[in-house]
């Protein structure tokens, strides 16, 4: 999963295309993953500035995805985490009014991305989505609206604890986004110990998979990541 917020072309400047050298590096990464049997997923995070009711912005989203697809990326995710909780544009507010309107807009954007970009290119795996309301297990207006408009098979990235209660609140299956062994909140420390305290009772649950959030440094991250894979 490629989703570093310090890459401006992933998030802050998501509309901009990668320059040739950077595009070539992503192509190399995607090709290496494919050769190793690893699913490489590129996440686009447009929520800071996307105008969801604007066709031009949707075309910018698909144009960016097309550049990545041309570079060999075969799986995509859409992330809406850490962005304004409510819609700010008048066009969006008119199209998706009321409480939870941003959830409806995010879900509708995901559905359109699947039907107009992924499906025509034969990309049939469920779309992974990180919603704005991504913590806890309670039902909210955002989650009800997201469930109403998002693709039926979308997977929700979620960092919490009670898998099945959270899945009910989103109306979708979950991918646990485990914030381990990330150390961005305390970069002076390295977390080298194993993953602990996770249940082994997941059979029959709504859990579809697990993402581990590594440290900035690759080499020390390999030690705890091995324990995540073991779990």
C-alpha positions in Angstrom: 0.0 0.0 0.0 1.5 3.3 -1.1 0.0 6.2 0.8 2.7 8.5 2.3 1.3 11.8 3.2 4.7 13.5 2.7 4.4 12.7 -1.0 2.5 15.8 -2.2 1.3 14.1 -5.4 -0.5 11.5 -3.3 -2.4 14.0 -1.2 -1.9 17.8 -1.2 -1.3 18.0 -4.9 -3.2 14.9 -5.9 -4.4 16.4 -9.3 -0.8 16.7 -10.6 0.8 14.0 -12.6 4.1 12.4 -11.6 7.1 13.7 -13.5 8.8 11.0 -15.7 11.5 10.1 -13.2 9.1 9.6 -10.3 6.6 7.7 -12.6 9.5 5.4 -13.6 10.2 4.7 -9.9 6.6 3.8 -9.2 6.6 1.6 -12.3 9.7 -0.2 -11.0 8.0 -0.6 -7.6 4.8 -2.0 -9.1 6.8 -4.3 -11.4 8.9 -5.7 -8.6 5.8 -6.3 -6.4 4.2 -8.2 -9.3 7.3 -10.3 -9.8 7.2 -11.2 -6.1 3.5 -12.1 -6.1 2.7 -9.0 -3.9 -0.4 -6.9 -4.6 0.8 -3.3 -4.9 -2.0 -0.8 -4.1 -1.7 2.9 -4.8 -3.9 5.1 -2.6 -5.1 8.5 -3.8 -6.1 10.9 -1.1 -8.1 13.7 -2.7 -10.2 14.8 0.3 -8.4 18.0 1.2 -9.5 19.8 -1.9 -11.7 17.7 -4.2 -15.0 19.2 -5.3 -17.1 16.1 -5.4 -19.9 17.5 -7.5 -17.5 18.8 -10.1 -17.0 16.6 -13.1 -13.7 18.3 -13.9 -12.3 17.2 -10.5 -13.5 13.6 -11.1 -11.8 13.7 -14.5 -8.6 14.8 -12.7 -8.9 11.9 -10.4 -9.3 9.4 -13.2 -6.5 11.0 -15.2 -4.1 10.6 -12.2 -5.2 7.0 -11.8 -4.7 6.4 -15.6 -1.1 7.6 -15.4 -0.5 5.2 -12.6 -2.3 2.4 -14.4 -0.1 3.1 -17.4 2.9 2.7 -15.1 1.7 -0.8 -14.1 -0.4 -0.1 -11.0 -3.3 -2.6 -11.0 -4.9 -1.9 -7.6 -6.2 1.4 -6.2 -7.6 2.8 -2.9 -9.3 6.1 -2.1 -8.5 7.7 1.2 -10.6 10.4 2.9 -8.9 10.4 6.3 -7.9 13.6 8.2 -9.9 15.9 6.0 -12.8 18.3 6.9 -15.7 16.3 8.4 -18.4 18.3 6.6 -18.8 19.4 3.0 -17.7 23.0 2.3 -18.7 23.6 -1.3 -22.3 24.8 -2.0 -22.7 22.5 -5.0 -21.7 19.5 -2.8 -24.1 20.6 0.0 -27.0 20.9 -2.5 -26.3 17.4 -3.9 -25.7 15.7 -0.6 -27.6 17.7 2.0 -27.9 17.3 5.7 -25.9 15.5 8.3 -23.4 13.0 7.0 -23.4 14.6 3.5 -19.7 14.1 3.2 -20.2 10.4 3.8 -22.6 10.3 0.9 -20.2 12.3 -1.3 -17.3 10.0 -0.5 -19.3 6.9 -1.1 -20.7 8.2 -4.4 -17.2 9.2 -5.6 -16.0 5.6 -4.8 -18.9 4.1 -6.8 -18.3 6.3 -9.7 -14.5 5.5 -9.6 -15.4 1.8 -9.7 -17.9 2.0 -12.5 -16.2 4.5 -14.7 -12.5 3.7 -14.1 -11.8 0.4 -12.5 -14.4 -1.8 -14.1 -13.7 -0.8 -17.7 -10.0 -1.7 -17.2 -10.9 -5.1 -15.8 -9.9 -4.2 -12.2 -12.5 -6.2 -10.3 -11.0 -6.4 -6.8 -13.0 -4.6 -4.1 -12.0 -0.9 -3.7 -10.3 -0.2 -0.4 -11.6 3.1 1.2 -10.4 5.0 4.3 -13.4 7.1 5.4 -13.2 10.4 7.3 -15.1 8.9 10.2 -12.8 6.0 10.7 -12.5 5.4 14.4 -14.8 3.7 16.9 -17.8 1.4 16.3 -20.9 3.6 16.7 -23.4 4.3 14.0 -23.2 7.9 12.7 -24.8 10.0 10.0 -21.6 9.9 8.0 -21.5 6.1 8.1 -25.2 5.7 7.2 -24.7 8.0 4.2 -21.5 6.3 3.2 -23.2 2.9 3.4 -26.0 4.2 1.2 -23.8 5.4 -1.7 -20.6 3.3 -1.6 -20.0 0.2 -3.7 -21.5 -2.8 -2.0 -18.2 -4.7 -1.9 -16.0 -1.8 -0.8 -13.6 -2.5 2.0 -13.3 0.0 4.8 -9.9 0.6 6.4 -10.5 0.9 10.1 -8.0 1.1 13.1 -10.2 0.0 16.0 -11.0 -3.0 18.2 -14.5 -4.5 17.9 -14.5 -5.8 14.3 -18.1 -6.9 13.9 -19.7 -3.9 15.6 -17.6 -1.6 13.4 -18.6 -3.5 10.3 -22.2 -3.1 11.1 -21.8 0.6 11.5 -20.3 1.0 8.0 -22.4 -1.7 6.3 -19.2 -3.1 4.8 -16.4 -5.6 5.6 -13.3 -4.2 7.1 -9.5 -4.2 6.7 -7.8 -3.6 10.0 -5.4 -0.7 9.7 -3.1 -1.4 12.6 -1.1 1.6 13.7 1.9 -0.6 14.5 4.9 -0.2 14.5 4.5 3.4 13.3 6.4 6.0 15.4 5.5 9.3 13.8 4.1 10.5 17.1 7.4 9.8 18.8 10.1 9.7 16.1 12.9 9.5 18.7 12.0 5.9 19.5 12.1 2.7 17.5 9.5 0.0 18.2 11.3 -3.3 17.6 9.1 -5.6 19.7 6.5 -8.1 18.4 2.8 -7.4 17.9 0.9 -8.3 21.1 -2.6 -8.1 22.4 -4.5 -9.0 19.2 -7.2 -11.6 19.2 -6.9 -14.9 17.4 -10.6 -15.3 17.2 -11.3 -13.9 13.8 -12.8 -16.8 11.9 -16.3 -15.9 10.6 -15.8 -12.2 11.5 -16.1 -9.3 9.1 -12.4 -8.9 9.0 -11.1 -9.1 5.4 -7.4 -8.4 6.0 -4.8 -6.4 7.9 -2.6 -3.4 7.1 0.4 -2.6 9.3 1.6 0.9 9.4 5.4 0.8 9.5 8.0 3.3 10.8 9.6 5.7 8.5 12.7 3.5 8.5 12.5 0.3 6.5 15.1 -1.9 8.1 13.9 -1.7 11.8 10.3 -2.0 10.6 11.0 -5.5 9.3 11.3 -7.0 12.8 7.9 -6.0 14.1 6.3 -6.5 10.7 7.4 -10.1 10.7 5.3 -10.5 13.9 2.3 -8.9 12.2 2.6 -11.4 9.3 2.8 -14.3 11.8 -0.4 -13.1 13.5 
